[in-house]
Amino acid sequence: MPQQLFLVTLVVDDYDRAKDFYCGALGFDCLQDQPLPEENKRWVVIAPKGGHGASLLLAQAADEKQKAAIGNQTGGRVGFFLKTDDFARDHAAMVARGVRFLEEPRHEAYGTVAVFADPYGNTWDLIEHSS
């Protein structure tokens, strides 16, 4: 049976703050934003425009244990990889919208890459693979 990873949870401090960054600064689409029966919970799903990979479920931290995981869900490693077909275009647009890159773009054997951080401290690679 074919399987596909389609949704990954990202713990955040506030739904709207997270949506502002991911849909504003990164240009993601908000696919769903629906209230849930539990008080103060929503089902918020976002994804890169035109993407065919996994989407992110934004989950507002509900207790101290979850709050402690915000920004450190991968133990300090780059945990998210945003693939692009035009690194220069997307890098320039992200910088113009205030995305904080932690390094200058670099060229590796596998492609062009630069690490950026979301408002929580999670680190991401923006990457264009070599042809």
C-alpha positions as YAML, in Angstrom:
chain: A
units: angstrom
residues:
- id: 1
  name: MET
  ca: [0.00, 0.00, 0.00]
- id: 2
  name: PRO
  ca: [1.49, 3.40, -0.97]
- id: 3
  name: GLN
  ca: [2.00, 5.81, 1.89]
- id: 4
  name: GLN
  ca: [2.83, 9.50, 2.07]
- id: 5
  name: LEU
  ca: [3.81, 11.79, 4.91]
- id: 6
  name: PHE
  ca: [1.24, 14.57, 4.61]
- id: 7
  name: LEU
  ca: [1.11, 16.46, 7.91]
- id: 8
  name: VAL
  ca: [3.66, 17.42, 10.56]
- id: 9
  name: THR
  ca: [2.80, 19.17, 13.84]
- id: 10
  name: LEU
  ca: [4.64, 22.35, 14.74]
- id: 11
  name: VAL
  ca: [4.08, 23.56, 18.32]
- id: 12
  name: VAL
  ca: [3.69, 27.34, 18.48]
- id: 13
  name: ASP
  ca: [2.83, 29.92, 21.13]
- id: 14
  name: ASP
  ca: [-0.07, 31.53, 19.27]
- id: 15
  name: TYR
  ca: [-2.03, 30.48, 16.17]
- id: 16
  name: ASP
  ca: [-2.30, 33.96, 14.68]
- id: 17
  name: ARG
  ca: [1.34, 34.90, 15.29]
- id: 18
  name: ALA
  ca: [2.44, 31.67, 13.59]
- id: 19
  name: LYS
  ca: [0.07, 32.20, 10.66]
- id: 20
  name: ASP
  ca: [1.38, 35.75, 10.23]
- id: 21
  name: PHE
  ca: [4.93, 34.47, 9.87]
- id: 22
  name: TYR
  ca: [4.35, 31.37, 7.79]
- id: 23
  name: CYS
  ca: [1.67, 32.81, 5.51]
- id: 24
  name: GLY
  ca: [3.05, 36.36, 5.49]
- id: 25
  name: ALA
  ca: [6.84, 36.22, 5.58]
- id: 26
  name: LEU
  ca: [7.19, 32.79, 3.97]
- id: 27
  name: GLY
  ca: [4.19, 33.07, 1.65]
- id: 28
  name: PHE
  ca: [2.59, 29.77, 2.66]
- id: 29
  name: ASP
  ca: [-1.10, 29.12, 2.01]
- id: 30
  name: CYS
  ca: [-3.51, 28.58, 4.89]
- id: 31
  name: LEU
  ca: [-5.37, 25.42, 3.87]
- id: 32
  name: GLN
  ca: [-7.58, 25.15, 6.94]
- id: 33
  name: ASP
  ca: [-8.34, 27.23, 10.02]
- id: 34
  name: GLN
  ca: [-11.26, 25.80, 11.95]
- id: 35
  name: PRO
  ca: [-12.22, 25.96, 15.62]
- id: 36
  name: LEU
  ca: [-12.16, 22.70, 17.54]
- id: 37
  name: PRO
  ca: [-14.58, 21.68, 20.28]
- id: 38
  name: GLU
  ca: [-11.89, 22.05, 22.95]
- id: 39
  name: GLU
  ca: [-11.68, 25.58, 24.31]
- id: 40
  name: ASN
  ca: [-9.11, 27.78, 22.55]
- id: 41
  name: LYS
  ca: [-8.06, 25.10, 20.03]
- id: 42
  name: ARG
  ca: [-8.07, 25.36, 16.26]
- id: 43
  name: TRP
  ca: [-7.19, 23.08, 13.36]
- id: 44
  name: VAL
  ca: [-4.72, 25.24, 11.41]
- id: 45
  name: VAL
  ca: [-3.01, 23.66, 8.40]
- id: 46
  name: ILE
  ca: [-0.53, 25.57, 6.25]
- id: 47
  name: ALA
  ca: [1.62, 24.59, 3.28]
- id: 48
  name: PRO
  ca: [4.05, 26.19, 0.84]
- id: 49
  name: LYS
  ca: [2.35, 27.68, -2.23]
- id: 50
  name: GLY
  ca: [2.12, 25.15, -5.02]
- id: 51
  name: GLY
  ca: [3.78, 22.51, -2.88]
- id: 52
  name: HIS
  ca: [3.15, 18.82, -3.17]
- id: 53
  name: GLY
  ca: [4.81, 17.69, 0.05]
- id: 54
  name: ALA
  ca: [3.77, 17.62, 3.67]
- id: 55
  name: SER
  ca: [1.76, 20.41, 5.27]
- id: 56
  name: LEU
  ca: [2.23, 21.82, 8.77]
- id: 57
  name: LEU
  ca: [-0.37, 21.60, 11.51]
- id: 58
  name: LEU
  ca: [0.11, 24.62, 13.77]
- id: 59
  name: ALA
  ca: [-0.62, 23.49, 17.32]
- id: 60
  name: GLN
  ca: [-0.80, 26.12, 20.04]
- id: 61
  name: ALA
  ca: [0.96, 24.88, 23.17]
- id: 62
  name: ALA
  ca: [-1.56, 23.82, 25.79]
- id: 63
  name: ASP
  ca: [0.64, 23.16, 28.83]
- id: 64
  name: GLU
  ca: [4.12, 23.77, 30.23]
- id: 65
  name: LYS
  ca: [5.64, 20.66, 28.62]
- id: 66
  name: GLN
  ca: [4.42, 21.75, 25.19]
- id: 67
  name: LYS
  ca: [5.54, 25.34, 25.80]
- id: 68
  name: ALA
  ca: [9.03, 24.04, 26.59]
- id: 69
  name: ALA
  ca: [9.17, 22.36, 23.15]
- id: 70
  name: ILE
  ca: [8.46, 25.57, 21.22]
- id: 71
  name: GLY
  ca: [11.47, 26.37, 19.06]
- id: 72
  name: ASN
  ca: [13.36, 23.24, 20.03]
- id: 73
  name: GLN
  ca: [11.35, 20.42, 18.55]
- id: 74
  name: THR
  ca: [14.43, 18.94, 16.89]
- id: 75
  name: GLY
  ca: [16.98, 19.44, 19.65]
- id: 76
  name: GLY
  ca: [18.73, 22.37, 17.97]
- id: 77
  name: ARG
  ca: [19.19, 20.71, 14.58]
- id: 78
  name: VAL
  ca: [17.75, 21.99, 11.33]
- id: 79
  name: GLY
  ca: [14.38, 20.30, 11.40]
- id: 80
  name: PHE
  ca: [12.56, 21.66, 8.37]
- id: 81
  name: PHE
  ca: [13.59, 21.84, 4.73]
- id: 82
  name: LEU
  ca: [11.89, 24.20, 2.29]
- id: 83
  name: LYS
  ca: [12.67, 23.22, -1.30]
- id: 84
  name: THR
  ca: [12.54, 25.87, -4.02]
- id: 85
  name: ASP
  ca: [12.98, 25.94, -7.79]
- id: 86
  name: ASP
  ca: [14.61, 29.40, -7.63]
- id: 87
  name: PHE
  ca: [16.80, 30.03, -4.60]
- id: 88
  name: ALA
  ca: [17.78, 33.61, -5.48]
- id: 89
  name: ARG
  ca: [14.14, 34.69, -6.00]
- id: 90
  name: ASP
  ca: [12.84, 33.12, -2.79]
- id: 91
  name: HIS
  ca: [15.83, 34.14, -0.66]
- id: 92
  name: ALA
  ca: [15.48, 37.79, -1.77]
- id: 93
  name: ALA
  ca: [11.70, 37.78, -1.16]
- id: 94
  name: MET
  ca: [12.10, 36.24, 2.28]
- id: 95
  name: VAL
  ca: [14.80, 38.72, 3.30]
- id: 96
  name: ALA
  ca: [12.59, 41.59, 2.08]
- id: 97
  name: ARG
  ca: [9.74, 40.28, 4.28]
- id: 98
  name: GLY
  ca: [11.98, 40.16, 7.36]
- id: 99
  name: VAL
  ca: [12.95, 36.48, 7.52]
- id: 100
  name: ARG
  ca: [16.14, 36.12, 9.59]
- id: 101
  name: PHE
  ca: [18.82, 34.06, 7.85]
- id: 102
  name: LEU
  ca: [21.54, 32.70, 10.10]
- id: 103
  name: GLU
  ca: [24.13, 32.44, 7.34]
- id: 104
  name: GLU
  ca: [24.90, 33.59, 3.84]
- id: 105
  name: PRO
  ca: [23.79, 31.31, 1.00]
- id: 106
  name: ARG
  ca: [26.30, 28.60, 0.27]
- id: 107
  name: HIS
  ca: [26.83, 26.24, -2.62]
- id: 108
  name: GLU
  ca: [27.14, 22.57, -1.77]
- id: 109
  name: ALA
  ca: [27.43, 19.53, -4.02]
- id: 110
  name: TYR
  ca: [23.70, 18.92, -3.62]
- id: 111
  name: GLY
  ca: [22.61, 22.54, -4.27]
- id: 112
  name: THR
  ca: [22.33, 26.07, -2.91]
- id: 113
  name: VAL
  ca: [21.25, 26.38, 0.72]
- id: 114
  name: ALA
  ca: [20.94, 28.82, 3.60]
- id: 115
  name: VAL
  ca: [19.63, 28.32, 7.13]
- id: 116
  name: PHE
  ca: [16.92, 30.62, 8.47]
- id: 117
  name: ALA
  ca: [15.02, 30.75, 11.75]
- id: 118
  name: ASP
  ca: [11.31, 31.09, 12.41]
- id: 119
  name: PRO
  ca: [10.14, 33.42, 15.21]
- id: 120
  name: TYR
  ca: [10.41, 30.54, 17.70]
- id: 121
  name: GLY
  ca: [14.01, 29.59, 16.95]
- id: 122
  name: ASN
  ca: [13.29, 26.50, 14.85]
- id: 123
  name: THR
  ca: [15.82, 26.31, 12.06]
- id: 124
  name: TRP
  ca: [15.00, 25.68, 8.43]
- id: 125
  name: ASP
  ca: [17.00, 25.14, 5.25]
- id: 126
  name: LEU
  ca: [15.94, 27.00, 2.14]
- id: 127
  name: ILE
  ca: [17.34, 24.77, -0.57]
- id: 128
  name: GLU
  ca: [17.47, 24.54, -4.34]
- id: 129
  name: HIS
  ca: [18.82, 21.18, -5.41]
- id: 130
  name: SER
  ca: [21.40, 20.98, -8.17]
- id: 131
  name: SER
  ca: [20.08, 19.75, -11.48]
...
